[in-house]
Every structure is written in C-alpha cells, then in structure tokens.
Amino acid sequence: MTDLKGEFLTNLLAEKERDVFFRFLERGNWLIFQDVYPQLLLYEESVMTNKPLFYLLPRLKVSIFMEAIWNSFWRARDPHVLCIGLVINEQSYLEERVIQNPYYQKEVVAQSKFHLQDWLSINQILLPAEGNQLKGQTLYRFQSLHERILLGKRLYAVLFKNQEFNGQALEWAKRNPHTGSRKDYWPHLFNSVNEGVPGIPHPLRLKSCRIQNDAQRFYSPKLEDAWKNVTQPEAEPGDWFHDPRAADYLEDDLEPIDGAIKEAYCTTLERLEIAALAKKAIHFID
C-alpha cells in the first residue's frame, strides 16, 4: 500500500493509476478483515462459554464453508485445517467481489501495468525476523485464485512448519511496531522521510543490497503519511462456496519450506530502481 507513494512506483505509475490501485487493494483488505473479525469474536465467545457457537456464522454473513472449518477445529484442534481454511475462504471471498468485479477488471486487472508485477516480481510477501532474517514468497499471476491460495499455503509452511523461525518472527513483530514503511525491517535501505531532491534524477544507488557511496536511502512512507482512512460500502451479499472441490486445498501436502527470499528481493529492488530511474530521466529530459 505505502509502496504506491514510495520512491519507485511514484515514478512508474501516474497518480490516477496509483489511486485506483490503492482502492483495489484497500477494498480487498477491508473485505477480508470485516469477514474474519466476527469469526474470531465468535471463537472467543465459544471458548469463554465452552460451547461451539459456529452455527451463528451464517447469520454474520460468513460462508457456510467456515462454519464447517471452525467446527472441525473445535473438535480436532488442527491448526493446519483452520489456517488453510481461512486462506481458502478469504481468497474465494475476494474473487467475485474484487478480482472479477467489472470496475476493477477494467481499471486494474486488464491494464498492462498491472502485469508489470510479474515481470518485476514485485508481489513479494516478506516475513522479517530476529537476526536480520527475511523470508517469504513471491506471487505470480495475482489474478489467479488458484495461485493465491497456493501462495497462502506456502507462507503457512514458511512461518508455521519451522518453529524456530516462527518464534523469531514473533519476537521481531513484538519489538517493532508496524508503521507500513519498509524502514521497519531494512533501515539501511529505506527511510520514512524523503531524503531526495525533487525533480533531479539520481545515479543508481543500489548494489548487492547496499546503498553505494553514502547516497540517500529510498523513500518508503509510513501508512499514516501515505493514505487517509477510507469509508467502505457494505460488502456484497452471497456465499462463494458452491464447489466442494475447494476443500481439496486443505490437504497437508507441503514439506517445510525455507522461504529464503533476500537475494530475490534485492534483485527486485534493483529492477525497480533501474525502471524508475529510466522513466524519471525521460521526464526530466522532456
């Protein structure tokens, strides 16, 4: 979200394009949280009363799929089924409401610049941890429901099938309040204050994930400085669950994944810097 106001994408995308992309992402985030929050509240109440209350989920406009998932978790206490069930639900919930929404199809998904994500590999989900660790996964074909669910499963494997890394990631999160700026985890490369001079292109600064010659760091704003709060319209009605084959994704078929992503992420940053610098230089000449 904050990358849309950061150093690279402000040079690669026009303001209107960034605003539409923000609305696309924000709508998805809002839909996910307004769907999962009542589920967690109902689970909390079930624990307090020692009685499963998940039959109430459909009344809260939550998919019947999640009623089955929560009841299964209540009986078996299998965190894999619950976590992957939540991944399946959230991505399926978004599919018609956002990804296949005619407005976002026209203004975002069908746009050629949307597919630059794959070429530049910028859809990388990063998991910082103690010891300057950085793990994660890269998503290709964002518009594919299948690929998004598989990404969720891989991220689950990275974070929860390695208990040592899980603990280190949790400790890092406790010690570092989330601001939305990439400075949170890599302050040697990013700053939430813009150190650059407006309108003047700079030579390439990044090499092997290090800033060269004491040059300024890349601008990555805090969320509160990048975007204002947005009021969302009510979620579109309807239950996405019509095909029982969605449950096939629940199979625990992934081995532990190391998730090493630092090298790939550094390559992505170098590509972004080159692309942004090239476009900025063209504008400067014009």
C-alpha positions in Angstrom: 0.0 0.0 0.0 2.7 2.5 1.0 4.8 1.5 -2.0 2.3 3.3 -4.1 3.5 6.5 -2.5 7.1 5.4 -2.3 10.1 6.3 -4.4 9.8 3.7 -7.1 6.1 3.5 -8.0 5.5 7.2 -7.9 7.8 7.3 -11.0 6.4 4.3 -12.7 2.7 4.9 -12.3 0.6 8.0 -12.8 -1.3 9.4 -9.8 -4.6 8.2 -11.1 -3.3 4.7 -11.7 -1.9 4.6 -8.1 -5.2 5.9 -6.7 -7.2 3.2 -8.5 -4.7 0.5 -7.5 -5.0 1.7 -3.8 -8.8 1.4 -3.9 -8.4 -2.1 -5.4 -6.0 -3.2 -2.6 -7.9 -1.4 0.2 -11.2 -2.9 -0.8 -9.7 -6.3 -0.6 -8.1 -5.7 2.8 -11.3 -4.3 4.2 -13.4 -7.2 2.9 -11.0 -9.7 4.4 -11.0 -8.1 7.9 -14.7 -7.4 8.1 -15.3 -11.1 7.2 -12.7 -12.7 9.6 -13.2 -10.4 12.6 -16.7 -11.7 13.6 -15.3 -15.2 13.2 -12.6 -14.5 15.8 -15.1 -12.9 18.2 -17.4 -15.9 17.9 -14.5 -18.2 18.6 -13.6 -16.2 21.7 -17.1 -16.4 22.9 -17.2 -20.1 22.3 -14.0 -20.6 24.4 -15.5 -18.5 27.2 -18.7 -20.4 27.3 -17.0 -23.8 26.5 -19.6 -24.3 23.8 -19.2 -24.1 20.0 -21.3 -21.3 18.6 -20.3 -21.5 15.0 -23.8 -22.2 13.8 -24.2 -18.5 14.1 -21.6 -17.7 11.4 -24.1 -17.6 8.5 -26.1 -15.0 10.4 -23.0 -12.9 10.4 -22.8 -13.3 6.6 -19.8 -15.7 6.9 -19.6 -18.6 4.4 -21.0 -22.0 5.4 -17.6 -23.3 4.4 -16.1 -21.6 7.5 -18.8 -23.0 9.8 -17.6 -26.5 8.9 -13.9 -25.4 9.3 -14.5 -23.9 12.7 -16.5 -26.9 13.9 -13.7 -29.2 12.7 -11.1 -27.1 14.5 -13.2 -27.2 17.7 -13.2 -31.0 17.6 -9.7 -31.8 16.4 -7.7 -28.6 17.3 -5.8 -28.9 14.0 -4.3 -25.5 13.3 -3.4 -26.5 9.7 -7.0 -27.1 8.7 -8.0 -23.8 10.4 -5.3 -21.6 8.8 -5.6 -23.1 5.3 -9.4 -22.9 5.6 -9.1 -19.2 6.3 -6.8 -18.8 3.3 -9.3 -20.6 1.0 -12.1 -18.6 2.4 -10.5 -15.1 2.2 -9.3 -15.6 -1.4 -12.5 -17.1 -2.6 -14.4 -14.3 -0.8 -12.4 -11.7 -2.8 -12.7 -13.4 -6.1 -16.1 -12.2 -7.3 -16.2 -9.1 -5.1 -12.8 -7.6 -6.2 -10.8 -9.6 -8.7 -13.8 -10.3 -11.0 -15.6 -7.0 -10.2 -16.2 -5.3 -13.6 -14.9 -2.0 -12.4 -11.6 -3.4 -11.1 -11.3 -5.7 -14.1 -11.4 -2.7 -16.4 -9.4 -0.2 -14.4 -6.8 -2.5 -12.8 -6.6 -6.2 -13.8 -6.9 -5.6 -17.5 -4.3 -2.8 -17.5 -0.9 -3.7 -18.9 0.9 -2.0 -16.0 -0.9 -4.4 -13.6 1.1 -7.2 -15.2 4.4 -5.5 -14.6 4.1 -7.1 -11.2 5.0 -10.4 -12.7 7.9 -9.0 -14.8 9.4 -7.1 -12.0 8.5 -9.8 -9.4 7.2 -7.1 -7.0 4.4 -9.2 -5.4 6.7 -10.5 -2.7 5.3 -11.2 0.8 8.1 -10.7 3.3 8.4 -12.1 6.8 11.1 -10.3 8.9 12.5 -12.0 12.0 15.2 -11.6 14.6 18.8 -11.7 13.5 18.1 -9.6 10.4 16.3 -12.5 8.8 14.0 -12.1 5.9 11.9 -15.0 4.5 8.8 -15.0 2.3 7.4 -16.0 -1.1 6.7 -14.4 -4.5 3.3 -14.4 -6.1 2.9 -14.6 -9.8 -0.5 -14.3 -11.6 -2.2 -12.3 -8.9 -5.4 -12.6 -10.8 -5.5 -16.4 -10.3 -7.5 -17.7 -7.4 -5.6 -21.0 -7.5 -2.2 -19.2 -7.3 -3.2 -17.0 -4.4 -4.4 -20.0 -2.4 -1.2 -21.9 -3.1 0.8 -18.8 -2.0 -1.1 -18.8 1.3 -0.3 -22.4 1.8 3.4 -21.8 1.1 3.5 -18.9 3.5 1.9 -21.1 6.2 4.7 -23.6 5.6 7.4 -21.0 5.9 6.0 -19.5 9.1 4.5 -22.4 11.0 6.4 -25.5 9.9 9.7 -24.1 11.2 9.0 -23.4 14.9 12.4 -21.7 15.4 11.7 -19.2 12.7 8.1 -18.8 13.9 9.4 -17.7 17.3 12.0 -15.4 15.9 9.4 -13.7 13.6 7.0 -13.3 16.6 9.7 -11.7 18.7 10.6 -9.3 15.9 7.0 -8.3 15.5 6.7 -7.6 19.2 9.7 -5.4 19.2 8.9 -3.5 16.0 5.6 -1.7 15.8 4.2 -1.8 12.3 4.3 1.6 10.5 3.8 0.5 6.9 7.3 1.8 6.0 9.9 -0.7 4.7 12.2 1.1 7.1 10.7 -1.1 9.8 12.8 -4.0 8.7 15.6 -2.6 6.5 16.5 0.9 7.7 19.8 0.7 5.9 18.0 0.9 2.6 14.7 2.8 3.4 13.7 5.9 5.2 10.2 7.1 6.0 11.5 10.7 5.3 12.2 11.6 1.7 16.0 12.3 1.5 15.9 13.0 -2.2 15.9 16.4 -4.1 12.6 16.8 -6.0 12.9 16.8 -9.8 16.5 15.8 -10.0 17.3 12.2 -11.2 20.0 10.4 -9.2 22.5 7.8 -10.4 21.9 4.2 -9.4 22.5 3.8 -5.7 21.8 0.1 -5.0 24.3 -2.7 -5.5 24.2 -6.1 -3.7 21.5 -4.8 -1.4 23.7 -1.9 -0.2 23.5 1.9 -0.8 26.6 3.0 -2.6 28.8 6.0 -1.7 26.7 7.1 1.2 23.8 8.1 -1.1 20.4 8.8 0.2 18.1 5.9 1.2 14.9 5.1 -0.7 11.7 6.8 0.3 9.2 4.5 1.9 6.5 6.4 3.8 4.5 5.4 6.9 1.0 4.3 6.2 -0.5 7.3 8.1 1.5 9.7 5.9 0.6 7.9 2.6 -3.1 7.4 2.7 -6.2 8.7 4.5 -8.8 6.5 6.1 -11.4 5.3 3.6 -15.1 4.6 4.3 -16.1 1.4 2.5 -19.6 0.5 1.2 -21.2 -2.6 2.7 -19.9 -6.0 1.4 -21.7 -7.5 -1.5 -24.0 -10.3 -0.3 -23.7 -14.0 -1.2 -21.8 -17.2 -0.3 -18.9 -18.1 -2.5 -19.0 -21.8 -1.5 -20.6 -23.8 -4.3 -17.9 -26.3 -5.3 -16.9 -28.9 -2.7 -13.6 -29.3 -4.6 -12.4 -26.1 -2.7 -11.8 -28.4 0.3 -9.1 -30.2 -1.7 -6.7 -27.4 -0.8 -6.9 -28.4 2.9 -4.7 -31.4 2.2 -1.4 -31.1 4.1 0.8 -31.7 1.1 3.6 -29.2 1.6 7.0 -30.0 3.1 8.7 -27.4 5.3 9.9 -24.5 3.0 13.0 -22.5 3.9 11.5 -19.4 2.3 14.8 -17.6 1.7 13.9 -14.5 -0.3 16.6 -11.9 0.4 18.5 -12.4 -2.8 15.3 -12.4 -4.9 14.1 -9.3 -3.1 17.3 -7.5 -3.7 17.1 -8.3 -7.4 13.5 -6.9 -7.4 14.7 -3.7 -5.8 17.5 -3.3 -8.4 15.0 -3.8 -11.2 12.6 -1.2 -9.7 15.4 1.3 -9.2 16.5 0.9 -12.9 12.9 1.2 -14.2 12.0 4.2 -12.1 15.3 6.0 -12.8 14.9 5.4 -16.6 11.3 6.8 -16.6 12.3 9.7 -14.3 15.2 10.6 -16.6 12.9 10.7 -19.6 10.5 13.1 -17.8 13.5 15.2 -16.8 14.7 15.5 -20.4 11.2 16.3 -21.7 
